[in-house]
């Protein structure tokens, strides 16, 4: 990619970095291992129906110069309060979950066996240092390197897997009927490509980009988002392919523990594709999760700082750093004191992400079609129809999850 082209990109790649994590490395790989390409329909469908609501984040921010949180307050202060509570309830668990997987992969990649809590603390400290020193500017630049590395290494890994082949693999589309398969489908679709509250993070990053360069117009913002979104879809398919080509029919029982899963994942790849692919697989997996760990450590505090400012005024100086330290402290506390309860905490965060998807979808749609958005940048009929279909889909999906959980 040319430097001039990459320079125009920003929030869209941060979105990709945040989205391409557990949903891709863990869930897409497991789906490929379990069903081959049988659930490709689910990946494409959920990306289609979630697309408008993710896109409304940068659209609104670039058109108005405000984040979605500013818009939520204009619609109703209750919306902002609801977001504040939901975000505070889930941000520690989500940060801990992605950090643990990253720590397990770091241990594999660098060959240094340490307690996962120690590795997680080291990774958290590195991310904290990067963000505290460079803030958005360094995050923007670093993510471009990470996403390029991630994309290239993942595609190379898929090429090796494709050349290795899997004679038992079928591409027929299926709908699981057993309880375990239905649960995996629900989790897969719920977190693919990411929970909808990331649209709020994206709007905040778009504001930062707009302040950094005047050339970041609504049109540029939409191109930037679409570029990042396409990358998330392509890599989702790539990780499904890796699971399908390498693991389908292997009978491997994957551990729910992040560190053990990381070891199983890389070992199984290298056993099937050859030891020469170890570094490529390890880099692809590690950069996948490190990008998520870094972007979530930036985004949650950024969103909480903005929400608290809108709700309570500027009663905290340096609120971004304040919330980042709160998140780091909470993450380390869970890692050292409540690690045995991690599966329960993740399940709670997952449920909240699932059942709140319609809340974010409806809120984003109402805001983008309201008087608070310039008429020229409100969605056209086609995107509105897709939004209505998406709201129906996500609402039905959430009800289905609650009924079948």
DOKOL-257266 format. One line per 2 residues: number of its first residue (from 1); their letters; for each residue x, y, z of C-alpha. Coordinates in nm, 2 decimals, padded with zeros to 4 digits, m for minus. Layout:
# DOKOL-257266
NUM = A = X:Y:Z ~ ... .
This chain:
# DOKOL-257266
1 = XX = 00.00:00.00:00.00 ~ 00.12:00.35:m00.08 .
3 = XX = 00.20:00.57:00.22 ~ m00.02:00.85:00.08 .
5 = XX = m00.32:00.60:00.07 ~ m00.25:00.48:00.42 .
7 = XX = m00.23:00.83:00.55 ~ m00.59:00.90:00.44 .
9 = XX = m00.71:00.60:00.65 ~ m00.75:00.60:01.02 .
11 = XX = m01.06:00.52:01.22 ~ m01.16:00.25:00.98 .
13 = XX = m00.84:00.06:01.05 ~ m00.89:00.12:01.42 .
15 = XX = m01.24:m00.03:01.38 ~ m01.08:m00.33:01.21 .
17 = XX = m00.82:m00.37:01.48 ~ m01.09:m00.37:01.75 .
19 = XX = m01.32:m00.60:01.56 ~ m01.07:m00.86:01.44 .
21 = XX = m01.01:m01.03:01.77 ~ m01.21:m01.30:01.96 .
23 = XX = m01.48:m01.29:01.69 ~ m01.22:m01.39:01.42 .
25 = XX = m00.93:m01.57:01.58 ~ m01.15:m01.78:01.82 .
27 = XX = m01.51:m01.79:01.70 ~ m01.45:m01.80:01.32 .
29 = XX = m01.18:m02.06:01.36 ~ m01.40:m02.27:01.59 .
31 = XX = m01.69:m02.24:01.34 ~ m01.46:m02.35:01.05 .
33 = XX = m01.33:m02.64:01.26 ~ m01.68:m02.76:01.35 .
35 = XX = m01.87:m02.69:01.03 ~ m01.62:m02.62:00.76 .
37 = XX = m01.77:m02.35:00.54 ~ m02.12:m02.45:00.64 .
39 = XX = m02.19:m02.13:00.83 ~ m02.04:m01.89:00.57 .
41 = XX = m02.40:m01.77:00.52 ~ m02.41:m01.66:00.88 .
43 = XX = m02.09:m01.46:00.85 ~ m02.21:m01.28:00.54 .
45 = XX = m02.56:m01.22:00.67 ~ m02.47:m01.07:01.01 .
47 = XX = m02.20:m00.85:00.85 ~ m02.47:m00.72:00.60 .
49 = XX = m02.73:m00.65:00.87 ~ m02.49:m00.48:01.11 .
51 = XX = m02.33:m00.27:00.84 ~ m02.56:00.03:00.86 .
53 = XX = m02.53:00.07:01.24 ~ m02.15:00.06:01.24 .
55 = XX = m02.14:00.30:00.94 ~ m02.37:00.56:01.12 .
57 = XX = m02.09:00.62:01.37 ~ m01.83:00.78:01.13 .
59 = XX = m02.11:00.92:00.91 ~ m02.26:01.12:01.20 .
61 = XX = m01.92:01.22:01.34 ~ m01.78:01.35:01.01 .
63 = XX = m02.11:01.53:00.92 ~ m02.16:01.70:01.25 .
65 = XX = m01.82:01.72:01.42 ~ m01.98:01.54:01.72 .
67 = XX = m01.96:01.18:01.85 ~ m02.26:00.95:01.88 .
69 = XX = m02.25:01.01:02.25 ~ m02.32:01.38:02.19 .
71 = XX = m02.61:01.28:01.97 ~ m02.74:01.03:02.23 .
73 = XX = m02.76:01.32:02.48 ~ m02.95:01.53:02.23 .
75 = XX = m03.20:01.25:02.18 ~ m03.24:01.17:02.55 .
77 = XX = m03.02:01.19:02.85 ~ m03.15:00.85:02.94 .
79 = XX = m02.98:00.69:02.64 ~ m02.65:00.83:02.76 .
81 = XX = m02.70:00.71:03.11 ~ m02.79:00.36:02.98 .
83 = XX = m02.47:00.35:02.77 ~ m02.26:00.47:03.07 .
85 = XX = m02.39:00.18:03.28 ~ m02.36:m00.08:03.02 .
87 = XX = m02.01:00.02:02.92 ~ m01.90:00.03:03.28 .
89 = XX = m02.05:m00.32:03.34 ~ m01.87:m00.49:03.06 .
91 = XX = m01.54:m00.30:02.99 ~ m01.33:m00.48:03.25 .
93 = XX = m01.44:m00.83:03.15 ~ m01.39:m00.76:02.78 .
95 = XX = m01.04:m00.61:02.84 ~ m00.94:m00.90:03.06 .
97 = XX = m01.07:m01.16:02.81 ~ m00.88:m01.02:02.51 .
99 = XX = m00.56:m00.96:02.72 ~ m00.55:m01.32:02.84 .
101 = XX = m00.57:m01.46:02.48 ~ m00.30:m01.21:02.38 .
103 = XX = m00.08:m01.31:02.67 ~ m00.12:m01.68:02.57 .
105 = XX = m00.01:m01.60:02.22 ~ 00.28:m01.39:02.33 .
107 = XX = 00.41:m01.68:02.54 ~ 00.39:m01.90:02.23 .
109 = XX = 00.54:m01.65:02.00 ~ 00.83:m01.54:02.22 .
111 = XX = 00.89:m01.87:02.38 ~ 00.90:m01.73:02.73 .
113 = XX = 00.68:m01.92:02.97 ~ 00.55:m01.70:03.24 .
115 = XX = 00.23:m01.70:03.44 ~ m00.06:m01.57:03.23 .
117 = XX = m00.13:m01.30:03.48 ~ 00.23:m01.17:03.45 .
119 = XX = 00.22:m01.18:03.07 ~ m00.11:m01.00:03.07 .
121 = XX = 00.03:m00.73:03.31 ~ 00.33:m00.68:03.08 .
123 = XX = 00.11:m00.65:02.77 ~ m00.13:m00.41:02.95 .
125 = XX = 00.17:m00.20:03.06 ~ 00.31:m00.18:02.70 .
127 = XX = m00.03:m00.08:02.57 ~ m00.07:00.18:02.85 .
129 = XX = 00.27:00.33:02.77 ~ 00.19:00.35:02.40 .
131 = XX = m00.14:00.53:02.46 ~ m00.03:00.75:02.74 .
133 = XX = 00.27:00.88:02.54 ~ 00.12:00.90:02.19 .
135 = XX = m00.26:00.90:02.24 ~ m00.46:00.89:01.91 .
137 = XX = m00.17:00.99:01.68 ~ 00.05:00.70:01.77 .
139 = XX = m00.25:00.46:01.78 ~ m00.34:00.57:01.43 .
141 = XX = 00.01:00.51:01.29 ~ 00.07:00.19:01.47 .
143 = XX = m00.26:00.03:01.37 ~ m00.17:00.08:01.01 .
145 = XX = 00.14:m00.13:01.06 ~ m00.05:m00.39:01.26 .
147 = XX = m00.33:m00.43:01.02 ~ m00.10:m00.46:00.72 .
149 = XX = 00.11:m00.72:00.90 ~ m00.21:m00.91:01.02 .
151 = XX = m00.36:m00.91:00.67 ~ m00.05:m01.03:00.49 .
153 = XX = 00.04:m01.30:00.75 ~ m00.32:m01.43:00.76 .
155 = XX = m00.35:m01.46:00.38 ~ m00.01:m01.64:00.37 .
157 = XX = m00.14:m01.88:00.63 ~ m00.46:m01.94:00.44 .
159 = XX = m00.25:m02.01:00.12 ~ m00.05:m02.28:00.31 .
161 = XX = m00.37:m02.43:00.45 ~ m00.53:m02.43:00.10 .
163 = XX = m00.23:m02.60:m00.05 ~ m00.24:m02.86:00.23 .
165 = XX = m00.61:m02.93:00.15 ~ m00.88:m03.12:00.33 .
167 = XX = m01.05:m03.40:00.14 ~ m01.33:m03.43:00.40 .
169 = XX = m01.43:m03.07:00.37 ~ m01.76:m02.98:00.22 .
171 = XX = m01.89:m02.63:00.13 ~ m02.27:m02.70:00.16 .
173 = XX = m02.45:m02.45:00.38 ~ m02.61:m02.58:00.69 .
175 = XX = m02.82:m02.48:00.99 ~ m02.71:m02.65:01.32 .
177 = XX = m02.99:m02.83:01.51 ~ m02.80:m02.96:01.81 .
179 = XX = m02.78:m02.74:02.12 ~ m02.40:m02.71:02.11 .
181 = XX = m02.41:m02.60:01.74 ~ m02.69:m02.35:01.80 .
183 = XX = m02.50:m02.20:02.09 ~ m02.19:m02.17:01.88 .
185 = XX = m02.39:m02.01:01.60 ~ m02.54:m01.75:01.84 .
187 = XX = m02.21:m01.66:01.98 ~ m02.05:m01.64:01.64 .
189 = XX = m02.32:m01.41:01.49 ~ m02.35:m01.20:01.81 .
191 = XX = m01.98:m01.11:01.81 ~ m01.92:m01.10:01.43 .
193 = XX = m01.76:m00.87:01.34 ~ m01.80:m00.70:01.68 .
195 = XX = m02.06:m00.57:01.93 ~ m02.25:m00.27:01.80 .
197 = XX = m02.12:m00.04:02.07 ~ m01.80:m00.02:01.87 .
199 = XX = m01.99:00.23:01.65 ~ m01.95:00.47:01.94 .
201 = XX = m01.58:00.41:01.96 ~ m01.55:00.47:01.58 .
203 = XX = m01.73:00.80:01.61 ~ m01.49:00.92:01.87 .
205 = XX = m01.19:00.81:01.66 ~ m01.34:00.99:01.36 .
207 = XX = m01.36:01.31:01.57 ~ m00.99:01.28:01.65 .
209 = XX = m00.91:01.22:01.28 ~ m01.12:01.52:01.18 .
211 = XX = m00.93:01.74:01.43 ~ m00.60:01.61:01.29 .
213 = XX = m00.68:01.67:00.93 ~ m00.94:01.90:00.76 .
215 = XX = m00.94:01.66:00.46 ~ m01.13:01.40:00.67 .
217 = XX = m01.47:01.48:00.52 ~ m01.79:01.27:00.55 .
219 = XX = m01.72:01.12:00.21 ~ m01.36:01.03:00.32 .
221 = XX = m01.50:00.90:00.65 ~ m01.73:00.66:00.47 .
223 = XX = m01.46:00.54:00.24 ~ m01.23:00.48:00.54 .
225 = XX = m01.50:00.29:00.72 ~ m01.59:00.07:00.42 .
227 = XX = m01.22:m00.01:00.37 ~ m01.19:m00.13:00.73 .
229 = XX = m01.52:m00.31:00.72 ~ m01.42:m00.51:00.41 .
231 = XX = m01.10:m00.61:00.58 ~ m01.29:m00.75:00.87 .
233 = XX = m01.51:m00.95:00.64 ~ m01.22:m01.09:00.44 .
235 = XX = m01.02:m01.18:00.75 ~ m01.33:m01.34:00.90 .
237 = XX = m01.36:m01.57:00.60 ~ m00.98:m01.63:00.62 .
239 = XX = m00.99:m01.75:00.98 ~ m01.30:m01.96:00.90 .
241 = XX = m01.09:m02.11:00.61 ~ m00.80:m02.18:00.85 .
243 = XX = m01.03:m02.37:01.08 ~ m01.19:m02.55:00.79 .
245 = XX = m00.88:m02.65:00.61 ~ m00.67:m02.73:00.91 .
247 = XX = m00.90:m02.84:01.19 ~ m01.22:m02.97:01.03 .
249 = XX = m01.26:m03.33:01.12 ~ m00.96:m03.33:01.35 .
251 = XX = m01.17:m03.41:01.66 ~ m00.97:m03.15:01.87 .
253 = XX = m01.15:m03.04:02.18 ~ m01.07:m02.68:02.23 .
255 = XX = m01.01:m02.54:02.58 ~ m01.22:m02.25:02.70 .
257 = XX = m00.91:m02.11:02.87 ~ m00.75:m01.84:02.66 .
259 = XX = m00.39:m01.94:02.72 ~ m00.45:m02.31:02.65 .
261 = XX = m00.66:m02.23:02.34 ~ m00.37:m02.02:02.21 .
263 = XX = m00.13:m02.30:02.25 ~ m00.37:m02.56:02.09 .
265 = XX = m00.44:m02.32:01.80 ~ m00.08:m02.26:01.70 .
267 = XX = 00.03:m02.63:01.76 ~ m00.25:m02.76:01.55 .
269 = XX = m00.17:m02.52:01.26 ~ 00.20:m02.61:01.26 .
271 = XX = 00.13:m02.99:01.29 ~ m00.08:m02.98:00.98 .
273 = XX = 00.10:m02.71:00.78 ~ 00.46:m02.78:00.88 .
275 = XX = 00.69:m02.63:01.14 ~ 00.81:m02.38:00.88 .
277 = XX = 00.47:m02.20:00.91 ~ 00.50:m02.16:01.29 .
279 = XX = 00.62:m01.80:01.28 ~ 00.36:m01.69:01.02 .
281 = XX = 00.08:m01.84:01.22 ~ 00.21:m01.71:01.55 .
283 = XX = 00.25:m01.35:01.41 ~ m00.10:m01.36:01.25 .
285 = XX = m00.26:m01.48:01.57 ~ m00.07:m01.24:01.80 .
287 = XX = m00.12:m00.93:01.59 ~ m00.49:m01.02:01.57 .
289 = XX = m00.53:m01.01:01.95 ~ m00.27:m00.74:02.02 .
291 = XX = m00.46:m00.50:01.79 ~ m00.78:m00.57:01.99 .
293 = XX = m00.61:m00.53:02.33 ~ m00.46:m00.20:02.23 .
295 = XX = m00.77:m00.05:02.06 ~ m01.00:m00.16:02.35 .
297 = XX = m00.77:m00.01:02.60 ~ m00.79:00.32:02.41 .
299 = XX = m01.16:00.31:02.32 ~ m01.33:00.22:02.65 .
301 = XX = m01.16:00.50:02.85 ~ m01.21:00.74:02.56 .
303 = XX = m01.59:00.66:02.55 ~ m01.63:00.67:02.93 .
305 = XX = m01.44:01.00:02.95 ~ m01.67:01.15:02.69 .
307 = XX = m01.99:01.01:02.85 ~ m01.89:01.13:03.20 .
309 = XX = m01.81:01.47:03.07 ~ m02.15:01.50:02.90 .
311 = XX = m02.33:01.37:03.21 ~ m02.14:01.53:03.49 .
313 = XX = m01.93:01.81:03.33 ~ m01.55:01.83:03.36 .
315 = XX = m01.52:01.73:03.72 ~ m01.22:01.51:03.65 .
317 = XX = m00.90:01.65:03.50 ~ m00.73:01.43:03.24 .
319 = XX = m01.04:01.21:03.24 ~ m00.90:00.99:02.95 .
321 = XX = m00.60:00.89:03.15 ~ m00.82:00.86:03.47 .
323 = XX = m01.05:00.61:03.30 ~ m00.76:00.43:03.14 .
325 = XX = m00.60:00.38:03.48 ~ m00.94:00.26:03.62 .
327 = XX = m00.96:00.01:03.34 ~ m00.60:m00.11:03.39 .
329 = XX = m00.65:m00.15:03.76 ~ m00.98:m00.34:03.71 .
331 = XX = m00.83:m00.57:03.45 ~ m00.53:m00.66:03.67 .
333 = XX = m00.76:m00.71:03.97 ~ m00.97:m00.96:03.77 .
335 = XX = m00.65:m01.13:03.65 ~ m00.51:m01.17:03.99 .
337 = XX = m00.82:m01.23:04.21 ~ m01.11:m01.35:03.99 .
339 = XX = m00.95:m01.55:03.71 ~ m01.13:m01.86:03.81 .
341 = XX = m01.46:m01.68:03.76 ~ m01.35:m01.55:03.41 .
343 = XX = m01.59:m01.78:03.22 ~ m01.89:m01.65:03.41 .
345 = XX = m01.78:m01.29:03.37 ~ m01.73:m01.34:02.99 .
347 = XX = m02.07:m01.50:02.96 ~ m02.23:m01.21:03.14 .
349 = XX = m02.05:m00.96:02.90 ~ m02.15:m01.17:02.60 .
351 = XX = m02.52:m01.17:02.70 ~ m02.52:m00.80:02.75 .
353 = XX = m02.36:m00.74:02.41 ~ m02.62:m00.97:02.25 .
355 = XX = m02.93:m00.83:02.41 ~ m02.82:m00.46:02.37 .
357 = XX = m02.76:m00.49:02.00 ~ m03.11:m00.37:01.91 .
359 = XX = m03.07:m00.08:02.16 ~ m02.76:00.05:01.97 .
361 = XX = m02.91:m00.02:01.63 ~ m03.23:00.17:01.70 .
363 = XX = m03.05:00.46:01.87 ~ m02.80:00.50:01.59 .
365 = XX = m03.08:00.49:01.33 ~ m03.30:00.74:01.50 .
367 = XX = m03.01:00.98:01.55 ~ m02.88:00.95:01.19 .
369 = XX = m03.23:01.02:01.05 ~ m03.32:01.30:01.29 .
371 = XX = m03.29:01.67:01.27 ~ m02.95:01.65:01.44 .
373 = XX = m02.79:01.51:01.12 ~ m02.76:01.73:00.82 .
375 = XX = m03.01:01.62:00.56 ~ m02.76:01.57:00.29 .
377 = XX = m02.57:01.31:00.50 ~ m02.88:01.12:00.62 .
379 = XX = m02.90:00.77:00.47 ~ m03.09:00.72:00.14 .
381 = XX = m03.38:00.48:00.10 ~ m03.18:00.17:00.02 .
383 = XX = m02.97:00.21:00.34 ~ m03.28:00.29:00.54 .
385 = XX = m03.45:m00.03:00.42 ~ m03.14:m00.23:00.51 .
387 = XX = m03.15:m00.07:00.85 ~ m03.51:m00.17:00.91 .
389 = XX = m03.43:m00.53:00.81 ~ m03.12:m00.52:01.04 .
391 = XX = m03.33:m00.40:01.34 ~ m03.58:m00.68:01.28 .
393 = XX = m03.29:m00.93:01.25 ~ m03.10:m00.82:01.56 .
395 = XX = m03.42:m00.80:01.77 ~ m03.52:m01.15:01.66 .
397 = XX = m03.17:m01.27:01.71 ~ m03.16:m01.13:02.07 .
399 = XX = m03.49:m01.29:02.16 ~ m03.38:m01.62:02.01 .
401 = XX = m03.06:m01.60:02.22 ~ m03.26:m01.54:02.54 .
403 = XX = m03.50:m01.83:02.46 ~ m03.23:m02.08:02.37 .
405 = X = m02.95:m01.99:02.62 .
